[in-house]
């Protein structure tokens, strides 16, 4: 039988990996920016006042200094980045990846960089109901839910176009592959989709993990949420399952009845209650089996004659 994990998913090797972006705590930088901005405003106002008092050189100097100080404060403040818990910021400088900010709170990075917000929270994805053939060729319907999380933000951003859509497509592909790799019902003591849910979901998680590893995604858990025969064969398969259950029940009843008959004959012989020849033993066994294995209660017949009449 083909094992889902025997299939090698040939994904290209990632060209980039996550690293910590250089930066600084944001609150001190914010304080310095506010002070510089206020200082620039004060210098500009004083410069205008001096220029109005016929001190043009000093006034012009203060005005230029104040403007530069204000522009510098605004430029530095542009590097302030607020990072919420469960989020990260992927930092790029002129298109080049320079690192990721994962520390939550107010952080400061190079103002010339572009910062992209990436959620690192745990997410759920539930696949649509897929109609596929199992290993025996029976049409079945199967759906699953996958719990996943972004583990490497650089791979998630730069290795695939849309990592959310990538996870959805690869999950559906893995579900279809798993559904076609095992039979719905067990036979020959092998794995089946219905009877070995834990083993199948473990293999499903492993295959999805291999498929989405290049996108920097970690699979936490996967579960099958729907598993059934397709409607066109559901009734026939239900009758087959009912027949199998009836046969199994009958087998158990017969086994129990044979054991009870053996016990009855052994105790009669052991206690010398009555001596029976082979013909009477056969009749007794037949009667006991009819009573024990019948669908309805047996009607008793009282023998008022001798044992043999």
N, C-alpha and C positions, 0 to 999 in steps of 0.2 A: 504494500500500500504506500502511496506517495505521501511523504510527510511535508507539511507546510514549511517547516524550517529547512528542508533540503533544497528549496529553491533559492538561489542566490540572486538578490536584487542588485544589479550592477549600477550603482549610483556613482557619479563622478566625485572625486576627492574634493573636499572644500578648499577654496583658495584663501580664505580669510577666517580668522577666529577672534573671538571676543577678547579684548584687553581693557584695562582700566584707563579712562581718559584723564589726562592731567587737568587739574583744577585746584580750586581753593574754596574754603567756606564762604558762603555768599553774604552773610550778615556784616562782617567787617568791610567787605568791598562796598556793600550798599551804604554803610555809614560814611565811608570816605567819599563816595560819589555824591551823597547829599551835601556833605560839607563843601566839597569842591564846587558843586552847583550853586550853593548859597554864596560861596566866596566869589565865584565868577559874577553872580548878579550884583553883589555889593561893589565889586571893582568896576563894573560897567556903570553903575549909578554914580559912583564917585568920579569916574572919568568924565561922564557927561556934565557933572557939576563943575569940575575944574575947567572943562572946555568952555562952559558958559561964563566963567570968571576970567576969561582971557588968558588962561594957562593951557594953551592948545596942545603943546608937546606932551606935557604930563597927562593931560586928559586923554589924548589919543592913545598914549601908551597903555593907560589903565583900561581903556575901552577894548583895545586889541587883546590885552592880557585876560580881561574878564570873559571875552568871547571865546578865546582859546580854552580857558579853564572850564567854561560851561560845556563847550563841545567835547572836551576830553572827559568830563564827568558823564555826559550822555553816552559817549562811546564805550566807556568802561562799564557803565550800567547795562549796556546791551548784552553783556556776557552773563548776566545773572539768569539763572535757570532754576525754576521750581520743579522739584521731582517728588511726586506723590508716592506713598507706599504702594508696592505692587506695580510700579512702573520703572522704566529705564529710559535713558536718552542716548541714542546713537549719534555720536558727534562726527561730522565731516568737515574738513578744511579744504575748500576748493575741489571738492569731489573725492578727496582721499580720506579713507577711514582713519581716524586718530584715536578712537577709544569709545567706551561706553560709561556713562554715569549711572550707577545703581544706588548710590547713597541718597536716601530720601532727605528732603528739606531744601533749603535754598543753597544752591551751589553756583560757583563762578567758573566759566571756561572762557577760552579765547573768543572775543566778540565777533571775529570774522567767520566763525564756524556756523554750520547749519546743524540744528539739533532736531532729531526725529523721535517722537514719543512712541515707545513700544510697551505694550502691556505684558507683564510677567506673571499675571494672575493665572490661577488654574481655570481652565475652560472645559466645557462639554461640547461634544459634537455627536449628534445622532444621525445616522445614515438613513436614507430613504429605504423603503422595503425593496430589496433586490430579489428578482425572480430568476433563479438559476437552477441548474441540474446538479444533484449531488453526485457522489462517486458512482452510484448505481444507475445514474441516468434519470432518476425521478425528479420531476420539477418541484422545487420547494421555494418558499418565501422566507427571507431572512433579513433581519436588521440588527444593528448594534449601536451602542453608545460608547464613546471613547472619551476618557478624561486625559487632558494633555496640558502642557505648559511649555512656554518658551524658555529654553535653557541657555542658548547662545544667541544673543541678539544680533551679533554681526552676521552669522550665517542666515538668520531669519530675514534680514534685510537685503543682503547682497547675493545670496546663493539662489534665491527663487524670486519670482516676480511678486507673488502674493502668498505669504506663508499660510494664511488662514485657508485660502482656496486649495493650496497644495495639500494641506493636511486632510481636507474633506475628500479630495479626489483619491489620494493614496489610501485613505481609510476604506472607501467604497471598493477600491481595487482589492485590498487585502480581504475584505469580507467575502467578495465573490470568489476569490481564490480558495479561501478556507472552506467555503460552502461546497465547492466542487472537489475538494480533496478528501472528504470523508462521507460515509453514508449517513443517511438520516437515522436509520435504526441499526443497532449493533448486530453483527453476525461474525462468527468465527472468533469471538472474544476480542474483537478489535475495537478501536475508538469509534464513537459515533457522535453525531451532532446532538442528539437528544439525550443520550445516557451519560455523556462525559463532558458536561458543561464546563467544569473547572479546567480540565486539560485543554479543551478547545479554546476557551477564552485566553488561557496562558499563551497558547501558540498564536492566537490572533494578536495579542499585545506585542509579542516578540516580532511578528512580521511587520506590523505597523511601525514599530520602533525602528526597524532596519530601513524601512522605506522613507521615513521622515527625518532620520538622523542628519542627513545633509542639509536640512533646513533649520538645524539647531533646536529641534523640538523633542521633548521627552514625553513618552507615553507613561502615564501613571497607572491607568487601569482601563480595561475594556470589558464590556458585558454584552451578551446577546439579549436583545430586548424582544425579539419576535422570531419564532421558528415554527414553521408549519408547512404541511404539504400545500401545493397549489390547489386552488378550488376545483380544477377539473379532475383531480385524482383523490381529493380528500375523502370522499365517501367510500371509494374502493379501499383506500388504505385504512380507513376506520374499521371497515368490515374485516380486513385482514388482521388488524390488531385485536379486535374482539374475538376472532376465531383462535388466535394464538393464546389469548387469555383463557378461553374456554378449554382448550386442549391442555394447558398447563394446570388448570384447576382440576380437570378430570384425572390427569395423571397423579396429582397429589391425593385425590380421593381414593383412587385404585390402590396406590401404595399403602395408604392408611388402612384400607379395608383388608388387604392381604395380610398385613401385620396383625390386625385384630383377629382374623380367622386362625392364623398360626398360633397366636396366644391362646385362643379358646380351645383348640384341639390339644395343645400341649398341657393345659391345665386339667382338661377332662381326663387325659391319660395319666397325668401325674397323681390326681386324687382318686383315681379308680371310680369315677362317678358312673360311667357307663362304658361298655365295650362296643366299639363300632367296627364293622368290617369295612372293606374298601369301598363297597358300593354305597353304604350308609354315610361314610365320610364324604364321598363325592357329593351326595345329595345335600348333606349339611353345609358343605362349602358353597355349593351353588345357591342355597337358600340365603346364607349369610351375605354373600356377595350381592345378591339381588336387593336385600334389605339395606345394606350399607351404601351401595352405589346408585340406588334408584333416585330419580328426581322427586318422587312422591312418597309419602308415608305408606309402608306396606300394611296390608290388611291381615291381621292375625287369624290363623285357623287353628282351633283347638282340637287336638287329637284325643278322641275318647276311647280309642281302641288300644291295641298293643303297639309296641314300637314299630312292628313290621306291617301293620294293617291300618 
